[in-house]
Amino acid sequence: MLNKPVVVESLLVFAVALSVHAVVWDRFSWCALALAVQAFYVQFKWDRLLQQGGAVFQFRGAANSGLLPASMVIPLLGVVMKERCRAAGIVYFERFGVVVASTGMLLALFLSVLAVGITKPMPTNTCILTGVAGSVIVYTMKHSLTVSEVIEVLEVLLIFVYLSMILLYLLPRCFTPGEALLVLGGVSFVLNQLIKRSLNVVEGRGDPIDFFLLVAVVGVVLLGLFFTVLFIFMDSGTWISSMFFHMMTAVLGLGVIMPWLYRLIQRNPLFWLLQFLFQTQTRLYLLVYWTFLAASACGVVFYQNAKRSSESKKHQASTITRKYFHLIVVATYVPGLIYDRQLLYVAAVLCLAVFIFLEYVRYFRIKPFGQTLRHLLSLFLDERDSGPLILTHIYLLLGMSLPVWLFPRSCAPKGTLPGAGALVPYSGVLAVGVGDTIASVFGSTMGEIKWPGTKKTFEGTMTAIFAQIIAVALILIFDSSVNLNASYAWILASVSLVSLLEAYTTQIDNLLLPLYLQIMLMA
């Protein structure tokens, strides 16, 4: 029997895909729609495997598989990026968009085939649909990609397969299949891009801050894999192991990551970073302001833990308390988006590296702060942190940062896209910082009418839509670079669809919603 909330979530994803392809229709549109139809059917096979415990890995419980919404993200991002760069006449990044779209389709198709292959009894109709969708995708790729681009797509697929086998085994119950597709697919693509650019560094393509992102992401992932394998054979909670952890982190950072980054940017990374951070007085003011906000966030954590009494050790922070961090993040990102997006780009990369490093310290119980971090963060856990890792704060950072990182700067004349595309860097602020926060606060305090089959309320969703429209108006007032060119109807439709998706999805909304809003605004 079909799960009604999942059906509604799927219909909303179809609405987004059809809206995008109504504006951008080409040969990849047929592929994306065929992929969406087969992913819709395969999604329910995954759900059955999860319920029966027949999945290959242990996935996050209390959520559906999320295969359809995750399958559409990377292909749609590639399609809209291709069209934006084609309109700007940038052939190199137009082809890059084609590669992104093709890679996303192939990764989603691989995951679908995996699900169908282990479903018992074999779902005949779903197998036929998957075969048809696969044939359409392979045929289109054959007539759209060059040989080198086909090799690049297959390289990403190979990396994805190996990362999936390693990380999903080592980190049970941390992801749903859809979240694994997004996270591991993104890491696989970044790793492949870093290898490709390292081999072709003499071409000099790319901005140093792009290389900084690639090296930082790959560096922290490799660091985690190294210590995960190492601590299988030794206790990570001793002082000797902790000293070895810090020593090897310094060795890998200074002996591998720094030389790698030096090769890419052709200058000392530390000197370049210091020069970049303190280049203007505006950047200095922003750094001081952000330091104050970071201290405020730490103060909230310590204050909430201080309120814990010995009789209420199982007490968890309320939804409203957790949304304080959303407001702090909004206050962090908005000035950066208005005054210095490049600084925000680099600062977000540094924050991501620090967050992941601290999660390693907590997870491995590295002395002297590992146990303290476990105690402090346990107050803010929710049902989504059912695995060994605590990822919600990292997902929040990613949701706010991905629209900034994925913004096609090279294809944007004068640093901004025309029409609704000017709001693309604000997608995280609108979808997560404003929309999700307002929906949670108003829904939990004043909501009466629940959406069928969910805990979310009609009042929360409507208030979220209204709040995002107000936020757009404020952006127009304070950011002179934003010119919407009377595309208000499209913005309202985009915000409404994404807010409805927030009400029905059981995936990590901090990660999914900004990407869908970015896709709609870029279209």
N, C-alpha and C positions, 0 to 999 in steps of 0.2 A: 504493500500500500504506500502511496506517495506521501511524503512528509510535506504538509502544506507550507510551512515557513521556508523550506528548501525550494519549493516550487516558486514561491513569490520572489525569493532571492534570485533564482535563475531567470525569471521573467525580467527583473530589473537589469540583470547583466545583459540579457538579450536586447533590452531597450537601449542600453548604452552602446552596445556594438552596432545596432542598426542605426542609431543616431550618428555615430562616427562615420559609418560607411555611406550614409546618405549624403554626407558632405564630401567624403574622400572615397570614391568608388573606383577600384581598379582590379586587376587580377587577384591581388591578395585578399580582396573582400570575399570572394568565393571561398578561398581557403579558410579564412577566419570564421565565416559562418558555418562551414562544414565542420570545422574543429569544435565550434560551440555546440552544435547539435549532438555530436558524438560524445563530447565531454559531459553534456547533460545526462545522457544515458549511463555513461560509465560512473558518474558521481554516485549514483544509487548502488552500484555494485561495490564501490569502496565503502559506502555506509554500511552495507550488509556485512562486509568483511570485518569492519571495525566492531560492529555489534557482536559478531560471532567469535571474535578473537582470531580470525583467520588471515589477518594482514601479515605481510612479510616482516614488518618492524612494528614496534609498539609506538603508536601515534597518540597525540594528545586526546584525552577523553572529553566528554561534555561538549562536543562540537561535531558537526558533519565534516565530510572529507574536504569540502571547499574546492573541489577540482575545477568546476566550471568558472567561478570568479577568478581563480588564480591562472587558469589556462589562457584567459583573454588579456591579461595585463601586458605581458611582454610583446605579443604580436600587435596589439593596438598601439602601444607606445612606439614600436618600430614603424608602423604605417603612418602615424601622424607626424613623426619625426622626418620620415622620408618626404612627405608632402610639403612640410615647412621648408626643408632644405632645397627641395626642387624649386619651390616658388622663389627662394632667395638666390638660386643659380649656383649653389655650392654642391658640385657633383660628388666630391669625396664623401661628404656627410649624408648625401642622398643615398649613396650605395651603402653607407654604414647603417642607415635606417632599414634598408632591404635585408641586410644581414641580421639585424636585431629581430625583425619580424619573422624571418625564416627560422632563426634559432629558437625563438619562443614557441613557434608552432611545433618544431621537432621535439623539443623537451616535453611539451604537454602531451604530444602523441605517444612518446616513449612511456610516460607515466600511465597513460590510458591503456596501452598494450600490456603493461605490467599488471594492472588491476584485472583486466579481462582474462589474462593468462592464468591467474591463480584463483579465479572465481569458480566455485563448484556448485551446481553443474555449469558447464560452459554456456554462457548467454549467447545464443546463436544470433539473434537480431542485433545485439550490441556489437558482436564481432563483425557482422556485415557492415554496419555503420562505420566502425573504426577502420575497416579495410577501404571503404569508399573515401572517407576523409583522408586517410593516408595516401591513397592514390592521387587525389586532387592536389594535396600538398606537395608530394614528390614531383608530380608533373609540372606544377607551377615553378618549383625551385629549379627544375631542369632547364626551363626556358627563361629564368630570371637571373640566375647566379652564374658568375664565372667559375672556372675551376678552382681558383684560389679561394673564392668565397665559399664554395662547397666544402673545401678542406677546413676552412675556419669554423664553419657550422658544425662539422663532424668532430673537430677538436673540442669544442665547448660541450657537445654531447658526451664525449668520452670522459672529460673532467667531471661532468655532472654525475655520471654513473659511478665513478670511483668515490667522489665525495659523498654521494648518497649512501653507498654501502658502508663507508667509514663512520660518518657523523650520525646517521640514523641508528646505527648499532651502538655507538658510544653514548648517545644522548637520547634514550628512550623517553617517550611521552612529552617531548618538548615541542613538537610540531604536529599539525595535521598534514595530510598529503599535499593539500594546496599550499600551505605555508612553507612546506619543504621545497615545493617547486619554485616558489618565489625567492626564498632565501638562498637555497643552494644553487638555483639557476643564476641568480645575480652574482654570487661569489664565483661560480664557474666562468661566467662571462668576463668578470674583472680579471681573474687569473689569466685567462687566455689573452686578453688585451694587453696585460702587463708583459707577458712573454713575447707577444708579437711586437710591441713597441720597443722592448729591450733589444730584440734582434735587429730592428730597423731604426735604431736611434740616430743614425747618421742623416736620416731624412729630415730630422728636426721638426716633425709635425707635433702639434699639441702645445698646450700651455703648461708651465711648471706646476700649477695648482692641480691640474688633472693628473699628472704623474704622482703628485703627493697623495691624492686620494687612492690611486691604484696600489701604490706601495704600502700605504697604511693598512688598507683592507686585507691585502694578501699577507702582510707581515703579522698581523694579529691572529689571522686564521692559522698560519703555519706555526706560530708560537703555541697556540692552543693544542694543535695536533701533536706537536713535539712533547709537551708536558703531559698530555693525556696518555700517550704511549709510555712515557717514562715512568709515570706514577702508577702504572699497572704493576710494576715490579718493586716499588718501594713506597713506604708510608709518607704521604705528602704533608702530614701534620706535625712532623718533628722539626726541631730547630735546624738540624743538618740539611734536611730536604728544603726548608724554607730559604736557607742561605744559598743552596745550590740553585733554587728557582730564581732568586734575584741576580745571582752571578751570571747564569746562563741567559737571562733576559737582557742583561747589559751586553754580553758577548754577541748574542744574535742581533741586537739592535745596532750596536756600534760596528760589528764585524761583517754583517750581512745586509741589513736594511739600509744603513747609511751609505755604504759603497754602491749599492744598487741604485739608490736615489741620486747619488752623485753622478753615476754614469748617464742617467736619464736627463738631468737638468744641467749637467756640465758645470756645476759649481758646488761649493760646500753647503750641504742641506741646512745645517744649523745656522750658519751665517745668513743664508738666504731667508730662512724663516724669521730670524730676528730682524733683519732689514725689512721684510715684508710686514711684520706685525707693527713696527714702530715707524712706518714710512711717513704717515701724516698725523697731524694733531687730532683729527677726527677719529682715527683708529685708536689712538691712546685713550681718548674719552670713552669709546665703546668698550675697550678692554677693562677699564676701571668699572664701568657700569655693569658689565657682565660678571666681573669678579664679585661685586656686591650682590647680584642676583644669585650667584652660585652659593655664596655664604648664606643667603636667605633660605635657599632650598635645604642646605644642610641644617640650618636652624629649625626648619619645620620637622625634619627627620628626628633630630634630637629631642625636640619638644614633645612630639607625639610618643616617642619611646619613654620619655620621663613621666608621661601621664599613666603609663602602665603600672598597675599595682600588683602586688604579689598574688592577689586573689584573681586577677584577670589576665593571666599569661596568654590565654588563647584569644584575647581581644584583638580584633583586626580593625584597621583604619577604615572609616566610612568612605562611601563613594565621593562625597563632597570633599573630604580631606585629601583623597588622591587627586582630585581635580585642581587642588592648589598648584600642583606641579605643572599642569597644563597652562594655567594662567602665568606662571613664572616663565615657562617656555615661550608663550606668546610675547610676553614683555621682553624676552631675549631676542626673538627673531625679527620682530617688526622694525625696530630701529636699524638692525643690520640690513634688512631688505631695502629700507629707504635710503640709508646713507652710504653703505659700503658692502655690496653683495660679495665681492671677492674675499673680503675679510671674514664674512659670515661663512663662506664656503670652507675656508681653511680652518676656522675655529670649530666648525661642526665636525670636520675630519679629526681634529685633535681630541674633541670631546668623545667621539665614537671610540677612538683608540683607548682613551682613559677608561671609559665605561667597560669595555670588554676586558681590559687588563684587570680592573677591580673585580669583575665577575670571576676571572680566573683565580684571583686571590681568595675570594669568598668560597668558590667551589672546591678548590684544593685545600682550603683551611690553612693558607700560608701565614705563618707568624710574621709580625705580631698583630696584624689587623684582620686576618681571615675570620676568626670566630666572632669578633666584634661586628664585622659586616653582616655575618649571618644573623646575628641577634637584631641588629638595627633594621635590616630589610625584611625580616620575617613579618613585621607588623603590616607591611603593605602588599602582602601576597594576595592574589585572588585565584579563582578557579582556573585561570589560564596558565598559571605557574604550577602545573601539576608535575612537571619533570624535574630533573636535578638542577637545571639552570633557571635563574630569574631573568626573564627577557623583556618584561613589559616596559621598563624604563628605556631599554635599548631600542625597542620598537617605537616608542614615542619619539626618541631622537631621530630615528630613521624616517619616520613619517613626516617630520618637520623638515628634514634635510634633503630627502630624495628629490623633491621638486626643484630645489636649488642646485643640486648636483647634476640632475638630468636635464636642466634647462639648456636647449641648444643654442649656446651663446654665439657660435660661429655662424649660425643661420638666422640670427636676429639682428637686423639693421639697427644701429644706434643702441644696442643692448636690450632691446625690448621687442616683443612680437606685436603685430597689429591686432586690434580688436580685443576679444576676450583673452587672447593669448598673453596679453600684458599681465594678467593675473596669475599666470602659471607658477612663478616662484612663491606666490602666496597660497598655493593649494594646500600645503600642510597647515598653515595658520588658519585657513577658513574651515577645512574639513575636520581637523583634529582639535586645534587650539580653541576655535570658537564653536563650531557645530557640535562636535562630540561632547565637549564640556557642558554647553548649555543644555543639550538634550538630556545628559545624565543628571545634572543638578535639578532642572525643572521637572523632569520626568519622575525622579525619586521623591521629590518634595510635594509637588502639586498635581502630578499625573493621575488621572482617574480612568480614562478610556485606554485599554491596552490593545495594541495591534494583535489580531488573531494569531494564536500559537506562539507568542513571544512575551517577554517581560517588559518590553519597551512600550511607551505610551504615545498616544496621538498628540497630546499636548507637548511632550518633549520634542517630538519631531518637528511640529509646526513652529515651536519657539526657536529651534535650531535653524530652520530655514530663514526665519525673520532676522535672527541675530547675524547670520552670514550676509544677508542683504545690507544690513546696517554697517557691517564691517567693510563691505565693498565700497559703500558710500564714503566711509572714513578714509579708506585707502586712496580714493579719488581726490580727497581733499588734501591729504598730507604727502602723497607721492606724485610729484608732477610728471614723472615718466610714464604714468599709466594713462592711456587714452583708449577707452573702450569702443569708440566709433559706433555708438548706438546698438551694440550687441547685447542689450540688456535681457531680451527674451531668452537668448541662448544661455546666458549666465544663470538666470532664474531656473531654467530647465535643468541645467547641470547641477546646481546646488540642490534642487529638489530630488533628483534621482539619487544622488549620493547620500542625501539625508535619509531617504527611504531605505537605501541599501544598509545604512548603519542600523536601522531598526530591525532588519531581518537577518543580517549575517551573523554567524557564530565564529567567524574567523577573527584574527587580530585586526580590529578596525583601525588601530593606530597606523598599521602598515598598508592596509588595503584601500581605505577611503581616499587618502591624498593622491594615490596613483590613479584612481578612477577619475577624480576631479581634474587632475592634470591632463589626462587623456581627453576629457570632454573640452577643457578650455583650449588645448592645443589644436583641436579639430576645427 
